[in-house]
Structure formats: C-alpha cells, structure tokens
Amino acid sequence: MDEEQIKTEISERWNESASRYDTFVSHGIHTDDEKKLWIHAFAKVLPEGNKPLSVLDVGCGTGAIGLIFAEMGHQVTGLDLSEKMMDEGRKKTKERALSMTFLHGDAENPPFPDNHFDVVINRHLLWTLPNPETALKSWKRIIKPGGRVIIIDGLWNDKRLKSLICRRCSEYLGRILYPDTAENLDYSPQLQQNLPHIGGISEAKAVIYFKNAGFEDIITENLMHIRKNQHHRLMWYQKIKPMGTYYLISGTKRA
C-alpha cells in the first residue's frame, strides 16, 4: 500500500465507527470521576504558568481529550483525517458550550508553522500511525521552545497465547450477543502490515521515539488507575480481555 491508500483506509475506517465511538468505555469519557483523573494527569506535565495554553489535539477523533483541555480554559485545536469523527466532536462542543476548533489534516504532517503551539497531545493515536518517528519530529517542530508533547497510549496485545485467546473470546462473544453495539475496529490485513505498532506500543519503545526526536525532560506516568476506573464499567464479556499497559509520556522542546 502507498501512503495515500494507507491514509484513505484509516480515514474510512474511523468514519464508519464515528457514531458509536464515544459509546465505548475506553474511548468516550463517561463519568466525572474519570474526567478528574485525566485533569490530574495532565496538570502534572503541562508547561508551567497560569495563562491559557494553545493546544493541538492531534488525531483528535471526537474531541474527548481536547474538550477536557477546553474545560480547563485552554485554546484547543483538533486535527484528524476523519471528518465524521470530528463532526461528533463539533456536536459535543456546541452542546457543552465550549470552544474547540476542528480541522481536517494528517497527524504525521500537521499543517502548522514552526513554534506554533504550547502543547501537542494525542490519545490512542501512536499505534495507528505508519510513520511514528516522522510524527514525533513533526510535533516537536510545531511546538514552541519550552512546550511539551504529551502522548497517551498502551500495549494491549503482548502476543502471548493466553492474551490472544482471551481477546478473541471476548470479541467473539460481543459480536454474537450484541451485534449492534459490538466494537469492531479491525483494519484490513494489508493495512495492518504497514502499521509497526498495530497491537499497541510499549512504554520503552515510546521513550526511544521521544529520545530520537530530540525531546528533553522525558516523563512517563502509569495510567493503569484510569484503566481500572474504566474497567468497572465494562460489560462482563469485555472484562475477559487483558487490560494490557496504559501510560502517559511527555517531553519538552529545548527552550
């Protein structure tokens, strides 16, 4: 597959799931308790100062994370390949009387000038990028000196046989018992071959990407407490899946 084919399938895949995306526990943010956990995690790594920050939520989807930053008083722009996902975000923005701008664009090559944002953030994005190293370097380029890139991701497929069996069993039960609501996020085999982290990305590998991109003050935070908070709201068959790992990693651009 060439780059255009890869990005087209990714866009089409998320357009298909846009109307249901926020209904899944690990995607939408459904409780005030979970929202508070996210705010606390972000507050620990944001650049110092009380002024509103300019934030890019790259691969923003329905704006679940960007809207938290908007509630915190920051100026937020969302960027995504999927217009239908962003349409859901635009609806939420209007319903909540918040301010967040949504723009169509490629996460690996964001169409912004150098030194433009205070913060670039993304959640559940790195695993679905064909060129993660390119993406990190692009995000570093568009943040201001002293700004931070913040990534939330995890490793949910450790390729162990037990994990694979549990995952397949959970997905099978979901599709049989709840066919109208079951989560089906599969990419084609051809696309999967072009994604180096299709099963998620380990914290150690994410640190390497940050170092190779030239970030400093690299910080990692374990987010399994958020995963456990979400786990309580899963349906019984979803709890069969291993929780995997979940973390936040951030790095600073040299001032």
PyMOL commands that set and color helices and strands:
alter all, ss='L'
color gray80, all
select helices_A, chain A and resi 3-21+32-43+64-71+83-95+126-128+132-142+161-177+189-192+203-212+224-231+236-240
alter helices_A, ss='H'
color red, helices_A
select strands_A, chain A and resi 54-58+75-80+100-104+117-123+143-155+216-222+245-252
alter strands_A, ss='S'
color yellow, strands_A
deselect
rebuild
show_as cartoon
